[in-house]
Amino acid sequence: MKEVIAVIFGITVTPWKLVGFLGALMFAGRWILQALATRRHGKPTIPRSFWIISLAGSAMVTSYFIWGKNDAIGVLTNLLPASVAFYNLIMDIKSGRAGANA
């Protein structure tokens, strides 16, 4: 999966880079979801989907760092946020709170 798909603005695009970019977009985009939920509820709110998107985005970025780039630093920088997101998702589920629909 390291074959070059395209070169866009001097950036070489490979399938693993697409996985990494999509994961980074998901990880960053969760804040838009959180802002929409806060606006909808009129107070700071973190919907359950925030944690799910956090885990999915982190998994994609981590897989890029493992198999696409072979970068231990990238893997380590994603472990703490992923573990916190997993913990918060479990706590949210255990609290019996209805899943958030932002």
A tleap script that builds the chain and sets N, CA, C and O, in Angstrom:
source leaprc.protein.ff14SB
mol = sequence {
  NMET LYS GLU VAL ILE ALA VAL ILE PHE GLY
  ILE THR VAL THR PRO TRP LYS LEU VAL GLY
  PHE LEU GLY ALA LEU MET PHE ALA GLY ARG
  TRP ILE LEU GLN ALA LEU ALA THR ARG ARG
  HIE GLY LYS PRO THR ILE PRO ARG SER PHE
  TRP ILE ILE SER LEU ALA GLY SER ALA MET
  VAL THR SER TYR PHE ILE TRP GLY LYS ASN
  ASP ALA ILE GLY VAL LEU THR ASN LEU LEU
  PRO ALA SER VAL ALA PHE TYR ASN LEU ILE
  MET ASP ILE LYS SER GLY ARG ALA GLY ALA
  ASN CALA
}
set mol.1.N position { 0.824 -1.204 0.000 }
set mol.1.CA position { 0.000 0.000 0.000 }
set mol.1.C position { 0.861 1.258 0.000 }
set mol.1.O position { 0.404 2.333 0.388 }
set mol.2.N position { 2.072 1.119 -0.425 }
set mol.2.CA position { 2.947 2.276 -0.458 }
set mol.2.C position { 3.104 2.837 -1.865 }
set mol.2.O position { 3.896 3.752 -2.092 }
set mol.3.N position { 2.338 2.279 -2.818 }
set mol.3.CA position { 2.438 2.793 -4.184 }
set mol.3.C position { 1.855 4.206 -4.244 }
set mol.3.O position { 0.918 4.545 -3.522 }
set mol.4.N position { 2.427 4.996 -5.106 }
set mol.4.CA position { 2.007 6.392 -5.245 }
set mol.4.C position { 0.711 6.457 -6.051 }
set mol.4.O position { 0.631 5.943 -7.166 }
set mol.5.N position { -0.297 7.096 -5.466 }
set mol.5.CA position { -1.579 7.287 -6.154 }
set mol.5.C position { -1.526 8.565 -6.976 }
set mol.5.O position { -1.963 8.605 -8.126 }
set mol.6.N position { -0.980 9.608 -6.361 }
set mol.6.CA position { -0.912 10.908 -7.028 }
set mol.6.C position { 0.098 11.779 -6.290 }
set mol.6.O position { 0.522 11.476 -5.175 }
set mol.7.N position { 0.464 12.862 -6.947 }
set mol.7.CA position { 1.265 13.896 -6.311 }
set mol.7.C position { 0.462 15.180 -6.452 }
set mol.7.O position { 0.251 15.678 -7.558 }
set mol.8.N position { 0.011 15.717 -5.304 }
set mol.8.CA position { -0.848 16.895 -5.290 }
set mol.8.C position { -0.131 18.005 -4.545 }
set mol.8.O position { 0.197 17.864 -3.367 }
set mol.9.N position { 0.110 19.104 -5.233 }
set mol.9.CA position { 0.829 20.246 -4.642 }
set mol.9.C position { 2.153 19.812 -4.019 }
set mol.9.O position { 2.545 20.314 -2.965 }
set mol.10.N position { 2.831 18.887 -4.668 }
set mol.10.CA position { 4.120 18.420 -4.179 }
set mol.10.C position { 4.039 17.375 -3.082 }
set mol.10.O position { 5.071 16.940 -2.571 }
set mol.11.N position { 2.824 16.961 -2.707 }
set mol.11.CA position { 2.642 15.949 -1.663 }
set mol.11.C position { 2.375 14.604 -2.335 }
set mol.11.O position { 1.431 14.465 -3.113 }
set mol.12.N position { 3.205 13.630 -2.031 }
set mol.12.CA position { 3.023 12.291 -2.571 }
set mol.12.C position { 1.909 11.600 -1.800 }
set mol.12.O position { 1.973 11.487 -0.576 }
set mol.13.N position { 0.892 11.138 -2.511 }
set mol.13.CA position { -0.271 10.497 -1.877 }
set mol.13.C position { -0.186 8.990 -2.099 }
set mol.13.O position { -0.110 8.513 -3.231 }
set mol.14.N position { -0.202 8.249 -0.979 }
set mol.14.CA position { -0.241 6.790 -1.005 }
set mol.14.C position { -1.522 6.344 -0.294 }
set mol.14.O position { -2.151 7.150 0.392 }
set mol.15.N position { -1.915 5.091 -0.442 }
set mol.15.CA position { -3.100 4.628 0.290 }
set mol.15.C position { -2.988 4.833 1.798 }
set mol.15.O position { -3.969 5.206 2.441 }
set mol.16.N position { -1.803 4.593 2.375 }
set mol.16.CA position { -1.645 4.795 3.815 }
set mol.16.C position { -1.768 6.259 4.192 }
set mol.16.O position { -2.288 6.583 5.259 }
set mol.17.N position { -1.293 7.149 3.326 }
set mol.17.CA position { -1.459 8.574 3.618 }
set mol.17.C position { -2.937 8.949 3.591 }
set mol.17.O position { -3.378 9.775 4.390 }
set mol.18.N position { -3.702 8.356 2.688 }
set mol.18.CA position { -5.147 8.613 2.680 }
set mol.18.C position { -5.784 8.166 3.988 }
set mol.18.O position { -6.642 8.860 4.533 }
set mol.19.N position { -5.367 7.006 4.494 }
set mol.19.CA position { -5.872 6.521 5.788 }
set mol.19.C position { -5.498 7.517 6.890 }
set mol.19.O position { -6.328 7.867 7.728 }
set mol.20.N position { -4.250 7.964 6.877 }
set mol.20.CA position { -3.793 8.922 7.884 }
set mol.20.C position { -4.522 10.251 7.800 }
set mol.20.O position { -4.922 10.808 8.823 }
set mol.21.N position { -4.699 10.770 6.570 }
set mol.21.CA position { -5.416 12.042 6.397 }
set mol.21.C position { -6.868 11.922 6.858 }
set mol.21.O position { -7.377 12.805 7.549 }
set mol.22.N position { -7.532 10.832 6.478 }
set mol.22.CA position { -8.924 10.641 6.881 }
set mol.22.C position { -9.040 10.530 8.399 }
set mol.22.O position { -9.958 11.092 8.997 }
set mol.23.N position { -8.110 9.806 9.017 }
set mol.23.CA position { -8.107 9.698 10.474 }
set mol.23.C position { -7.896 11.046 11.141 }
set mol.23.O position { -8.556 11.364 12.130 }
set mol.24.N position { -6.977 11.839 10.602 }
set mol.24.CA position { -6.721 13.169 11.167 }
set mol.24.C position { -7.941 14.070 11.001 }
set mol.24.O position { -8.276 14.839 11.901 }
set mol.25.N position { -8.603 13.974 9.849 }
set mol.25.CA position { -9.826 14.766 9.634 }
set mol.25.C position { -10.929 14.345 10.594 }
set mol.25.O position { -11.644 15.193 11.128 }
set mol.26.N position { -11.073 13.045 10.816 }
set mol.26.CA position { -12.078 12.565 11.767 }
set mol.26.C position { -11.743 13.051 13.175 }
set mol.26.O position { -12.615 13.523 13.905 }
set mol.27.N position { -10.477 12.931 13.542 }
set mol.27.CA position { -10.059 13.314 14.886 }
set mol.27.C position { -10.281 14.806 15.113 }
set mol.27.O position { -10.695 15.212 16.199 }
set mol.28.N position { -10.012 15.622 14.103 }
set mol.28.CA position { -10.236 17.071 14.224 }
set mol.28.C position { -11.718 17.418 14.086 }
set mol.28.O position { -12.211 18.318 14.766 }
set mol.29.N position { -12.424 16.711 13.214 }
set mol.29.CA position { -13.830 16.996 12.957 }
set mol.29.C position { -14.753 16.705 14.124 }
set mol.29.O position { -15.872 17.215 14.176 }
set mol.30.N position { -14.293 15.890 15.056 }
set mol.30.CA position { -15.133 15.591 16.226 }
set mol.30.C position { -15.444 16.855 17.013 }
set mol.30.O position { -16.461 16.922 17.703 }
set mol.31.N position { -14.572 17.860 16.915 }
set mol.31.CA position { -14.813 19.121 17.625 }
set mol.31.C position { -15.972 19.890 17.003 }
set mol.31.O position { -16.685 20.612 17.700 }
set mol.32.N position { -16.161 19.742 15.715 }
set mol.32.CA position { -17.330 20.359 15.070 }
set mol.32.C position { -18.591 19.704 15.601 }
set mol.32.O position { -19.568 20.386 15.911 }
set mol.33.N position { -18.572 18.383 15.705 }
set mol.33.CA position { -19.700 17.646 16.267 }
set mol.33.C position { -19.993 18.118 17.696 }
set mol.33.O position { -21.150 18.319 18.065 }
set mol.34.N position { -18.944 18.291 18.486 }
set mol.34.CA position { -19.107 18.732 19.867 }
set mol.34.C position { -19.689 20.143 19.916 }
set mol.34.O position { -20.556 20.424 20.744 }
set mol.35.N position { -19.226 21.027 19.047 }
set mol.35.CA position { -19.745 22.401 19.018 }
set mol.35.C position { -21.217 22.415 18.622 }
set mol.35.O position { -21.999 23.186 19.178 }
set mol.36.N position { -21.598 21.579 17.678 }
set mol.36.CA position { -23.006 21.499 17.265 }
set mol.36.C position { -23.882 20.972 18.412 }
set mol.36.O position { -24.992 21.456 18.630 }
set mol.37.N position { -23.365 19.972 19.141 }
set mol.37.CA position { -24.119 19.433 20.277 }
set mol.37.C position { -24.281 20.489 21.366 }
set mol.37.O position { -25.347 20.602 21.973 }
set mol.38.N position { -23.225 21.261 21.613 }
set mol.38.CA position { -23.286 22.323 22.618 }
set mol.38.C position { -24.306 23.381 22.214 }
set mol.38.O position { -25.096 23.844 23.036 }
set mol.39.N position { -24.281 23.752 20.954 }
set mol.39.CA position { -25.236 24.756 20.467 }
set mol.39.C position { -26.671 24.242 20.600 }
set mol.39.O position { -27.576 24.973 21.001 }
set mol.40.N position { -26.851 22.984 20.258 }
set mol.40.CA position { -28.192 22.377 20.301 }
set mol.40.C position { -28.734 22.313 21.735 }
set mol.40.O position { -29.923 22.541 21.960 }
set mol.41.N position { -27.864 22.002 22.703 }
set mol.41.CA position { -28.295 21.860 24.096 }
set mol.41.C position { -28.208 23.154 24.890 }
set mol.41.O position { -28.757 23.250 25.988 }
set mol.42.N position { -27.520 24.149 24.342 }
set mol.42.CA position { -27.401 25.419 25.037 }
set mol.42.C position { -26.440 25.398 26.212 }
set mol.42.O position { -26.434 26.320 27.027 }
set mol.43.N position { -25.631 24.360 26.307 }
set mol.43.CA position { -24.606 24.244 27.349 }
set mol.43.C position { -23.534 23.296 26.834 }
set mol.43.O position { -23.792 22.512 25.921 }
set mol.44.N position { -22.328 23.356 27.410 }
set mol.44.CA position { -21.260 22.459 26.941 }
set mol.44.C position { -21.682 20.993 27.054 }
set mol.44.O position { -22.071 20.525 28.124 }
set mol.45.N position { -21.598 20.290 25.947 }
set mol.45.CA position { -22.037 18.900 25.875 }
set mol.45.C position { -21.057 18.105 25.025 }
set mol.45.O position { -20.611 18.568 23.975 }
set mol.46.N position { -20.730 16.920 25.483 }
set mol.46.CA position { -19.906 16.020 24.674 }
set mol.46.C position { -20.743 14.780 24.375 }
set mol.46.O position { -20.993 13.966 25.264 }
set mol.47.N position { -21.172 14.640 23.131 }
set mol.47.CA position { -22.005 13.485 22.776 }
set mol.47.C position { -21.179 12.200 22.710 }
set mol.47.O position { -19.963 12.237 22.520 }
set mol.48.N position { -21.856 11.071 22.870 }
set mol.48.CA position { -21.190 9.774 22.807 }
set mol.48.C position { -20.474 9.592 21.472 }
set mol.48.O position { -19.402 8.989 21.420 }
set mol.49.N position { -21.052 10.102 20.411 }
set mol.49.CA position { -20.426 9.959 19.095 }
set mol.49.C position { -19.062 10.645 19.039 }
set mol.49.O position { -18.217 10.265 18.229 }
set mol.50.N position { -18.836 11.647 19.884 }
set mol.50.CA position { -17.526 12.297 19.976 }
set mol.50.C position { -16.456 11.274 20.329 }
set mol.50.O position { -15.378 11.264 19.735 }
set mol.51.N position { -16.757 10.409 21.301 }
set mol.51.CA position { -15.781 9.407 21.730 }
set mol.51.C position { -15.599 8.328 20.678 }
set mol.51.O position { -14.491 7.832 20.475 }
set mol.52.N position { -16.678 7.968 20.014 }
set mol.52.CA position { -16.589 6.953 18.958 }
set mol.52.C position { -15.745 7.467 17.800 }
set mol.52.O position { -14.886 6.746 17.291 }
set mol.53.N position { -15.980 8.705 17.379 }
set mol.53.CA position { -15.182 9.307 16.301 }
set mol.53.C position { -13.735 9.462 16.749 }
set mol.53.O position { -12.818 9.277 15.948 }
set mol.54.N position { -13.519 9.798 18.017 }
set mol.54.CA position { -12.154 9.900 18.549 }
set mol.54.C position { -11.417 8.573 18.388 }
set mol.54.O position { -10.271 8.542 17.939 }
set mol.55.N position { -12.078 7.485 18.757 }
set mol.55.CA position { -11.451 6.162 18.651 }
set mol.55.C position { -11.202 5.765 17.201 }
set mol.55.O position { -10.140 5.235 16.873 }
set mol.56.N position { -12.172 6.017 16.341 }
set mol.56.CA position { -12.006 5.665 14.928 }
set mol.56.C position { -10.880 6.474 14.288 }
set mol.56.O position { -10.032 5.920 13.588 }
set mol.57.N position { -10.875 7.778 14.529 }
set mol.57.CA position { -9.826 8.623 13.972 }
set mol.57.C position { -8.458 8.250 14.504 }
set mol.57.O position { -7.487 8.190 13.751 }
set mol.58.N position { -8.381 7.999 15.799 }
set mol.58.CA position { -7.110 7.616 16.403 }
set mol.58.C position { -6.625 6.273 15.859 }
set mol.58.O position { -5.430 6.100 15.618 }
set mol.59.N position { -7.534 5.330 15.666 }
set mol.59.CA position { -7.161 4.025 15.106 }
set mol.59.C position { -6.607 4.177 13.694 }
set mol.59.O position { -5.636 3.515 13.328 }
set mol.60.N position { -7.225 5.048 12.905 }
set mol.60.CA position { -6.756 5.249 11.533 }
set mol.60.C position { -5.389 5.930 11.506 }
set mol.60.O position { -4.504 5.528 10.750 }
set mol.61.N position { -5.224 6.948 12.322 }
set mol.61.CA position { -3.931 7.646 12.361 }
set mol.61.C position { -2.847 6.717 12.906 }
set mol.61.O position { -1.729 6.694 12.392 }
set mol.62.N position { -3.180 5.951 13.947 }
set mol.62.CA position { -2.208 5.018 14.504 }
set mol.62.C position { -1.823 3.950 13.490 }
set mol.62.O position { -0.649 3.592 13.392 }
set mol.63.N position { -2.791 3.435 12.732 }
set mol.63.CA position { -2.464 2.429 11.716 }
set mol.63.C position { -1.562 3.024 10.639 }
set mol.63.O position { -0.676 2.341 10.126 }
set mol.64.N position { -1.780 4.286 10.295 }
set mol.64.CA position { -0.879 4.955 9.342 }
set mol.64.C position { 0.537 5.006 9.915 }
set mol.64.O position { 1.505 4.717 9.211 }
set mol.65.N position { 0.658 5.376 11.196 }
set mol.65.CA position { 1.991 5.471 11.795 }
set mol.65.C position { 2.649 4.101 11.939 }
set mol.65.O position { 3.875 4.003 11.877 }
set mol.66.N position { 1.863 3.044 12.129 }
set mol.66.CA position { 2.437 1.702 12.268 }
set mol.66.C position { 2.858 1.146 10.914 }
set mol.66.O position { 4.020 0.788 10.721 }
set mol.67.N position { 1.910 1.073 9.968 }
set mol.67.CA position { 2.168 0.383 8.711 }
set mol.67.C position { 2.551 1.309 7.559 }
set mol.67.O position { 3.273 0.895 6.651 }
set mol.68.N position { 2.091 2.526 7.581 }
set mol.68.CA position { 2.385 3.417 6.469 }
set mol.68.C position { 3.685 4.162 6.611 }
set mol.68.O position { 4.369 4.418 5.620 }
set mol.69.N position { 4.037 4.514 7.829 }
set mol.69.CA position { 5.223 5.344 8.035 }
set mol.69.C position { 6.255 4.688 8.944 }
set mol.69.O position { 7.418 5.092 8.950 }
set mol.70.N position { 5.843 3.682 9.711 }
set mol.70.CA position { 6.728 3.001 10.664 }
set mol.70.C position { 7.355 4.023 11.605 }
set mol.70.O position { 8.577 4.138 11.694 }
set mol.71.N position { 6.500 4.762 12.304 }
set mol.71.CA position { 6.930 5.869 13.160 }
set mol.71.C position { 6.451 5.646 14.593 }
set mol.71.O position { 5.273 5.832 14.898 }
set mol.72.N position { 7.367 5.248 15.460 }
set mol.72.CA position { 7.018 4.948 16.853 }
set mol.72.C position { 6.536 6.195 17.595 }
set mol.72.O position { 5.673 6.091 18.466 }
set mol.73.N position { 7.066 7.356 17.272 }
set mol.73.CA position { 6.648 8.595 17.934 }
set mol.73.C position { 5.178 8.870 17.634 }
set mol.73.O position { 4.423 9.228 18.538 }
set mol.74.N position { 4.766 8.711 16.395 }
set mol.74.CA position { 3.367 8.915 16.021 }
set mol.74.C position { 2.443 7.947 16.740 }
set mol.74.O position { 1.348 8.319 17.163 }
set mol.75.N position { 2.888 6.708 16.875 }
set mol.75.CA position { 2.087 5.704 17.585 }
set mol.75.C position { 1.929 6.113 19.046 }
set mol.75.O position { 0.821 6.097 19.582 }
set mol.76.N position { 3.025 6.477 19.682 }
set mol.76.CA position { 2.982 6.850 21.100 }
set mol.76.C position { 2.120 8.082 21.340 }
set mol.76.O position { 1.426 8.155 22.354 }
set mol.77.N position { 2.150 9.048 20.431 }
set mol.77.CA position { 1.352 10.262 20.634 }
set mol.77.C position { -0.138 10.010 20.478 }
set mol.77.O position { -0.948 10.846 20.878 }
set mol.78.N position { -0.515 8.877 19.904 }
set mol.78.CA position { -1.929 8.548 19.756 }
set mol.78.C position { -2.441 7.611 20.833 }
set mol.78.O position { -3.653 7.450 20.975 }
set mol.79.N position { -1.562 6.993 21.590 }
set mol.79.CA position { -2.009 6.029 22.594 }
set mol.79.C position { -2.774 6.685 23.746 }
set mol.79.O position { -3.819 6.176 24.150 }
set mol.80.N position { -2.281 7.791 24.277 }
set mol.80.CA position { -2.966 8.432 25.395 }
set mol.80.C position { -4.341 8.964 24.988 }
set mol.80.O position { -5.322 8.673 25.673 }
set mol.81.N position { -4.451 9.734 23.898 }
set mol.81.CA position { -5.793 10.199 23.520 }
set mol.81.C position { -6.764 9.043 23.245 }
set mol.81.O position { -7.941 9.126 23.594 }
set mol.82.N position { -6.276 7.981 22.629 }
set mol.82.CA position { -7.148 6.839 22.347 }
set mol.82.C position { -7.590 6.155 23.640 }
set mol.82.O position { -8.749 5.762 23.772 }
set mol.83.N position { -6.672 6.014 24.586 }
set mol.83.CA position { -7.051 5.365 25.840 }
set mol.83.C position { -8.020 6.225 26.642 }
set mol.83.O position { -8.921 5.689 27.287 }
set mol.84.N position { -7.858 7.538 26.615 }
set mol.84.CA position { -8.803 8.433 27.302 }
set mol.84.C position { -10.166 8.377 26.626 }
set mol.84.O position { -11.192 8.341 27.305 }
set mol.85.N position { -10.187 8.368 25.299 }
set mol.85.CA position { -11.459 8.281 24.576 }
set mol.85.C position { -12.165 6.961 24.884 }
set mol.85.O position { -13.380 6.935 25.080 }
set mol.86.N position { -11.403 5.869 24.926 }
set mol.86.CA position { -11.983 4.560 25.245 }
set mol.86.C position { -12.555 4.562 26.664 }
set mol.86.O position { -13.672 4.094 26.886 }
set mol.87.N position { -11.800 5.081 27.610 }
set mol.87.CA position { -12.263 5.168 28.998 }
set mol.87.C position { -13.557 5.990 29.090 }
set mol.87.O position { -14.519 5.573 29.735 }
set mol.88.N position { -13.569 7.149 28.444 }
set mol.88.CA position { -14.755 8.003 28.505 }
set mol.88.C position { -15.964 7.365 27.819 }
set mol.88.O position { -17.095 7.532 28.275 }
set mol.89.N position { -15.733 6.641 26.736 }
set mol.89.CA position { -16.832 5.948 26.067 }
set mol.89.C position { -17.410 4.878 26.998 }
set mol.89.O position { -18.629 4.760 27.127 }
set mol.90.N position { -16.545 4.108 27.640 }
set mol.90.CA position { -17.014 3.077 28.576 }
set mol.90.C position { -17.791 3.721 29.724 }
set mol.90.O position { -18.862 3.237 30.090 }
set mol.91.N position { -17.264 4.803 30.294 }
set mol.91.CA position { -17.953 5.491 31.396 }
set mol.91.C position { -19.299 6.050 30.938 }
set mol.91.O position { -20.277 6.011 31.684 }
set mol.92.N position { -19.347 6.568 29.717 }
set mol.92.CA position { -20.594 7.100 29.178 }
set mol.92.C position { -21.632 5.994 29.018 }
set mol.92.O position { -22.806 6.186 29.333 }
set mol.93.N position { -21.199 4.851 28.531 }
set mol.93.CA position { -22.105 3.713 28.354 }
set mol.93.C position { -22.579 3.198 29.720 }
set mol.93.O position { -23.763 2.915 29.903 }
set mol.94.N position { -21.648 3.079 30.676 }
set mol.94.CA position { -22.013 2.588 32.012 }
set mol.94.C position { -22.950 3.546 32.751 }
set mol.94.O position { -23.746 3.120 33.588 }
set mol.95.N position { -22.854 4.821 32.443 }
set mol.95.CA position { -23.711 5.796 33.150 }
set mol.95.C position { -25.166 5.652 32.741 }
set mol.95.O position { -26.055 6.212 33.382 }
set mol.96.N position { -25.411 4.899 31.671 }
set mol.96.CA position { -26.778 4.696 31.225 }
set mol.96.C position { -27.344 5.873 30.462 }
set mol.96.O position { -28.535 5.913 30.153 }
set mol.97.N position { -26.484 6.835 30.158 }
set mol.97.CA position { -26.928 8.009 29.412 }
set mol.97.C position { -27.273 7.561 27.996 }
set mol.97.O position { -26.580 6.736 27.401 }
set mol.98.N position { -28.330 8.108 27.486 }
set mol.98.CA position { -28.731 7.773 26.107 }
set mol.98.C position { -27.628 8.221 25.168 }
set mol.98.O position { -26.993 9.251 25.395 }
set mol.99.N position { -27.398 7.453 24.115 }
set mol.99.CA position { -26.400 7.828 23.112 }
set mol.99.C position { -26.727 9.185 22.550 }
set mol.99.O position { -27.887 9.501 22.286 }
set mol.100.N position { -25.706 9.982 22.370 }
set mol.100.CA position { -25.921 11.361 21.902 }
set mol.100.C position { -26.148 11.378 20.398 }
set mol.100.O position { -25.437 10.720 19.640 }
set mol.101.N position { -27.114 12.114 19.997 }
set mol.101.CA position { -27.386 12.300 18.580 }
set mol.101.C position { -27.220 13.777 18.281 }
set mol.101.O position { -28.161 14.564 18.383 }
set mol.102.N position { -26.011 14.130 17.912 }
set mol.102.CA position { -25.721 15.557 17.683 }
set mol.102.C position { -26.240 16.007 16.342 }
set mol.102.O position { -26.086 17.173 15.980 }
savepdb mol mol.pdb
quit
